[in-house]
Protein backbone atom coordinates (compact mmCIF):
# COMPACT_ATOMS: atom_id res chain seq x y z
CA UNK A 1 0.00 0.00 0.00
CA UNK A 2 0.87 3.66 -0.07
CA UNK A 3 1.71 5.76 2.99
CA UNK A 4 1.33 9.53 3.43
CA UNK A 5 4.56 11.23 4.54
CA UNK A 6 5.72 14.78 5.26
CA UNK A 7 9.32 15.89 5.65
CA UNK A 8 8.30 18.23 8.50
CA UNK A 9 5.19 19.85 9.98
CA UNK A 10 5.64 22.96 7.80
CA UNK A 11 5.89 21.16 4.46
CA UNK A 12 3.46 19.43 2.15
CA UNK A 13 3.27 15.66 1.97
CA UNK A 14 2.74 12.94 -0.59
CA UNK A 15 2.39 9.18 -0.83
CA UNK A 16 5.30 6.74 -0.93
CA UNK A 17 5.48 3.05 -1.76
CA UNK A 18 7.17 0.33 0.34
CA UNK A 19 10.56 1.24 -1.16
CA UNK A 20 10.20 4.82 0.16
CA UNK A 21 9.75 6.28 -3.34
CA UNK A 22 7.18 8.99 -3.98
CA UNK A 23 4.34 7.60 -6.09
CA UNK A 24 2.17 10.69 -5.58
CA UNK A 25 4.16 13.95 -5.26
CA UNK A 26 4.24 15.90 -1.97
CA UNK A 27 1.64 18.57 -2.75
CA UNK A 28 -0.90 17.98 0.05
CA UNK A 29 -1.30 19.56 3.50
CA UNK A 30 -2.78 16.36 4.95
CA UNK A 31 -3.48 12.92 3.57
CA UNK A 32 -5.61 10.08 4.87
CA UNK A 33 -5.05 6.36 4.30
CA UNK A 34 -6.32 4.83 1.11
CA UNK A 35 -9.57 2.87 1.34
CA UNK A 36 -10.94 1.01 -1.67
CA UNK A 37 -8.41 2.86 -3.82
CA UNK A 38 -9.35 6.38 -2.61
CA UNK A 39 -7.86 8.79 -0.07
CA UNK A 40 -9.06 12.14 1.24
CA UNK A 41 -6.42 14.85 1.00
CA UNK A 42 -6.30 18.43 2.19
CA UNK A 43 -5.23 21.03 -0.36
CA UNK A 44 -4.60 24.76 -0.16
CA UNK A 45 -6.57 26.31 -3.00
CA UNK A 46 -4.21 29.25 -3.48
CA UNK A 47 -1.27 26.91 -4.03
CA UNK A 48 -2.99 24.07 -5.90
CA UNK A 49 -5.37 25.93 -8.15
CA UNK A 50 -5.27 23.22 -10.83
CA UNK A 51 -7.40 21.00 -8.57
CA UNK A 52 -9.96 23.78 -8.15
CA UNK A 53 -10.19 24.43 -11.91
CA UNK A 54 -11.37 20.85 -12.42
CA UNK A 55 -14.36 21.43 -10.11
CA UNK A 56 -17.50 23.49 -10.38
CA UNK A 57 -16.56 27.09 -11.12
CA UNK A 58 -19.46 28.50 -9.07
CA UNK A 59 -18.10 27.13 -5.80
CA UNK A 60 -15.14 28.83 -4.15
CA UNK A 61 -13.83 26.62 -1.33
CA UNK A 62 -12.14 27.88 1.82
CA UNK A 63 -8.37 28.42 1.81
CA UNK A 64 -7.92 24.85 2.89
CA UNK A 65 -10.19 22.34 1.20
CA UNK A 66 -10.42 18.59 0.73
CA UNK A 67 -10.81 16.26 -2.23
CA UNK A 68 -10.56 12.55 -2.98
CA UNK A 69 -7.69 11.16 -5.02
CA UNK A 70 -7.05 7.72 -6.49
CA UNK A 71 -3.80 5.77 -6.21
CA UNK A 72 -2.41 7.65 -9.24
CA UNK A 73 -2.95 11.01 -7.46
CA UNK A 74 -5.82 12.06 -9.75
CA UNK A 75 -9.04 13.60 -8.44
CA UNK A 76 -11.53 10.78 -7.93
CA UNK A 77 -14.60 13.06 -7.70
CA UNK A 78 -14.99 16.43 -9.45
CA UNK A 79 -15.74 18.19 -6.16
CA UNK A 80 -13.89 20.14 -3.50
CA UNK A 81 -15.22 19.67 0.04
CA UNK A 82 -14.95 21.79 3.18
CA UNK A 83 -14.43 18.64 5.25
CA UNK A 84 -14.26 14.87 4.80
CA UNK A 85 -14.75 12.44 7.67
CA UNK A 86 -14.27 8.69 7.39
CA UNK A 87 -16.67 6.29 9.04
CA UNK A 88 -17.29 2.58 8.72
CA UNK A 89 -17.58 1.99 4.96
CA UNK A 90 -18.81 5.57 4.46
CA UNK A 91 -17.40 9.02 3.77
CA UNK A 92 -19.19 12.02 5.28
CA UNK A 93 -18.44 15.18 3.27
CA UNK A 94 -19.36 18.86 3.76
CA UNK A 95 -20.28 20.41 0.44
CA UNK A 96 -21.87 23.83 -0.17
CA UNK A 97 -23.55 23.96 3.25
CA UNK A 98 -24.83 20.37 3.06
CA UNK A 99 -23.56 16.98 4.17
CA UNK A 100 -23.13 14.29 1.52
CA UNK A 101 -22.75 10.65 2.49
CA UNK A 102 -20.81 8.42 0.08
CA UNK A 103 -20.22 4.69 0.14
CA UNK A 104 -16.74 3.13 -0.06
CA UNK A 105 -16.78 3.37 -3.88
CA UNK A 106 -17.62 7.13 -3.78
CA UNK A 107 -21.21 6.61 -4.87
CA UNK A 108 -23.51 9.28 -3.39
CA UNK A 109 -25.94 7.68 -0.94
CA UNK A 110 -27.62 10.63 0.75
CA UNK A 111 -27.57 14.42 0.99
CA UNK A 112 -28.59 16.20 4.22
CA UNK A 113 -29.28 19.94 4.28
CA UNK A 114 -26.94 20.64 7.20
CA UNK A 115 -23.22 20.78 7.90
CA UNK A 116 -21.09 18.52 10.06
CA UNK A 117 -20.33 19.56 13.59
CA UNK A 118 -18.63 18.00 16.57
CA UNK A 119 -19.46 17.29 20.17
CA UNK A 120 -17.80 19.35 22.93
CA UNK A 121 -15.35 16.45 23.13
CA UNK A 122 -14.28 16.86 19.50
CA UNK A 123 -16.24 13.91 18.09
CA UNK A 124 -18.04 14.19 14.75
CA UNK A 125 -18.92 10.48 14.82
CA UNK A 126 -20.68 8.94 17.78
CA UNK A 127 -21.49 5.28 18.35
CA UNK A 128 -23.79 3.35 20.63
CA UNK A 129 -23.19 -0.37 20.30
CA UNK A 130 -23.63 -1.22 16.62
CA UNK A 131 -25.32 2.09 15.76
CA UNK A 132 -23.28 4.93 14.28
CA UNK A 133 -24.22 8.62 14.24
CA UNK A 134 -22.85 11.93 13.02
CA UNK A 135 -23.56 15.39 14.41
CA UNK A 136 -24.83 18.10 12.07
CA UNK A 137 -25.99 21.69 12.49
CA UNK A 138 -28.73 23.66 10.75
CA UNK A 139 -30.47 26.87 11.83
CA UNK A 140 -28.19 27.06 14.92
CA UNK A 141 -29.49 23.71 16.19
CA UNK A 142 -27.52 20.48 16.66
CA UNK A 143 -28.91 17.26 15.15
CA UNK A 144 -28.01 13.61 15.64
CA UNK A 145 -28.00 11.90 12.24
CA UNK A 146 -28.17 8.15 11.66
CA UNK A 147 -24.94 7.24 9.89
CA UNK A 148 -26.47 4.53 7.69
CA UNK A 149 -29.66 6.29 6.57
CA UNK A 150 -28.77 9.98 6.85
CA UNK A 151 -32.02 10.61 8.74
CA UNK A 152 -32.21 13.03 11.67
CA UNK A 153 -32.78 10.98 14.85
CA UNK A 154 -32.77 13.78 17.40
CA UNK A 155 -32.61 17.59 17.53
CA UNK A 156 -31.13 19.29 20.59
CA UNK A 157 -33.02 22.24 22.14
CA UNK A 158 -31.84 25.80 21.31
CA UNK A 159 -28.51 26.80 22.90
CA UNK A 160 -27.69 23.12 23.56
CA UNK A 161 -25.39 20.65 21.87
CA UNK A 162 -25.14 16.87 21.69
CA UNK A 163 -22.48 15.37 23.93
CA UNK A 164 -22.67 11.59 23.45
CA UNK A 165 -25.04 8.64 22.98
CA UNK A 166 -25.15 5.67 25.39
CA UNK A 167 -27.79 2.92 25.58
CA UNK A 168 -30.10 4.89 23.23
CA UNK A 169 -29.92 7.94 25.53
CA UNK A 170 -28.63 11.21 24.03
CA UNK A 171 -26.61 13.50 26.30
CA UNK A 172 -27.59 17.16 25.76
CA UNK A 173 -25.45 19.90 27.22
CA UNK A 174 -26.25 23.62 27.32
CA UNK A 175 -24.41 26.86 26.80
CA UNK A 176 -25.14 29.40 29.55
CA UNK A 177 -28.65 28.14 30.26
C-alpha positions in Angstrom: 0.0 0.0 0.0 0.9 3.7 -0.1 1.7 5.8 3.0 1.3 9.5 3.4 4.6 11.2 4.5 5.7 14.8 5.3 9.3 15.9 5.7 8.3 18.2 8.5 5.2 19.8 10.0 5.6 23.0 7.8 5.9 21.2 4.5 3.5 19.4 2.2 3.3 15.7 2.0 2.7 12.9 -0.6 2.4 9.2 -0.8 5.3 6.7 -0.9 5.5 3.1 -1.8 7.2 0.3 0.3 10.6 1.2 -1.2 10.2 4.8 0.2 9.8 6.3 -3.3 7.2 9.0 -4.0 4.3 7.6 -6.1 2.2 10.7 -5.6 4.2 13.9 -5.3 4.2 15.9 -2.0 1.6 18.6 -2.8 -0.9 18.0 0.1 -1.3 19.6 3.5 -2.8 16.4 4.9 -3.5 12.9 3.6 -5.6 10.1 4.9 -5.1 6.4 4.3 -6.3 4.8 1.1 -9.6 2.9 1.3 -10.9 1.0 -1.7 -8.4 2.9 -3.8 -9.3 6.4 -2.6 -7.9 8.8 -0.1 -9.1 12.1 1.2 -6.4 14.9 1.0 -6.3 18.4 2.2 -5.2 21.0 -0.4 -4.6 24.8 -0.2 -6.6 26.3 -3.0 -4.2 29.2 -3.5 -1.3 26.9 -4.0 -3.0 24.1 -5.9 -5.4 25.9 -8.2 -5.3 23.2 -10.8 -7.4 21.0 -8.6 -10.0 23.8 -8.2 -10.2 24.4 -11.9 -11.4 20.8 -12.4 -14.4 21.4 -10.1 -17.5 23.5 -10.4 -16.6 27.1 -11.1 -19.5 28.5 -9.1 -18.1 27.1 -5.8 -15.1 28.8 -4.2 -13.8 26.6 -1.3 -12.1 27.9 1.8 -8.4 28.4 1.8 -7.9 24.9 2.9 -10.2 22.3 1.2 -10.4 18.6 0.7 -10.8 16.3 -2.2 -10.6 12.5 -3.0 -7.7 11.2 -5.0 -7.1 7.7 -6.5 -3.8 5.8 -6.2 -2.4 7.7 -9.2 -2.9 11.0 -7.5 -5.8 12.1 -9.8 -9.0 13.6 -8.4 -11.5 10.8 -7.9 -14.6 13.1 -7.7 -15.0 16.4 -9.5 -15.7 18.2 -6.2 -13.9 20.1 -3.5 -15.2 19.7 0.0 -14.9 21.8 3.2 -14.4 18.6 5.3 -14.3 14.9 4.8 -14.8 12.4 7.7 -14.3 8.7 7.4 -16.7 6.3 9.0 -17.3 2.6 8.7 -17.6 2.0 5.0 -18.8 5.6 4.5 -17.4 9.0 3.8 -19.2 12.0 5.3 -18.4 15.2 3.3 -19.4 18.9 3.8 -20.3 20.4 0.4 -21.9 23.8 -0.2 -23.6 24.0 3.2 -24.8 20.4 3.1 -23.6 17.0 4.2 -23.1 14.3 1.5 -22.8 10.6 2.5 -20.8 8.4 0.1 -20.2 4.7 0.1 -16.7 3.1 -0.1 -16.8 3.4 -3.9 -17.6 7.1 -3.8 -21.2 6.6 -4.9 -23.5 9.3 -3.4 -25.9 7.7 -0.9 -27.6 10.6 0.7 -27.6 14.4 1.0 -28.6 16.2 4.2 -29.3 19.9 4.3 -26.9 20.6 7.2 -23.2 20.8 7.9 -21.1 18.5 10.1 -20.3 19.6 13.6 -18.6 18.0 16.6 -19.5 17.3 20.2 -17.8 19.3 22.9 -15.3 16.4 23.1 -14.3 16.9 19.5 -16.2 13.9 18.1 -18.0 14.2 14.8 -18.9 10.5 14.8 -20.7 8.9 17.8 -21.5 5.3 18.3 -23.8 3.3 20.6 -23.2 -0.4 20.3 -23.6 -1.2 16.6 -25.3 2.1 15.8 -23.3 4.9 14.3 -24.2 8.6 14.2 -22.8 11.9 13.0 -23.6 15.4 14.4 -24.8 18.1 12.1 -26.0 21.7 12.5 -28.7 23.7 10.8 -30.5 26.9 11.8 -28.2 27.1 14.9 -29.5 23.7 16.2 -27.5 20.5 16.7 -28.9 17.3 15.1 -28.0 13.6 15.6 -28.0 11.9 12.2 -28.2 8.1 11.7 -24.9 7.2 9.9 -26.5 4.5 7.7 -29.7 6.3 6.6 -28.8 10.0 6.8 -32.0 10.6 8.7 -32.2 13.0 11.7 -32.8 11.0 14.8 -32.8 13.8 17.4 -32.6 17.6 17.5 -31.1 19.3 20.6 -33.0 22.2 22.1 -31.8 25.8 21.3 -28.5 26.8 22.9 -27.7 23.1 23.6 -25.4 20.6 21.9 -25.1 16.9 21.7 -22.5 15.4 23.9 -22.7 11.6 23.5 -25.0 8.6 23.0 -25.1 5.7 25.4 -27.8 2.9 25.6 -30.1 4.9 23.2 -29.9 7.9 25.5 -28.6 11.2 24.0 -26.6 13.5 26.3 -27.6 17.2 25.8 -25.5 19.9 27.2 -26.3 23.6 27.3 -24.4 26.9 26.8 -25.1 29.4 29.5 -28.7 28.1 30.3 
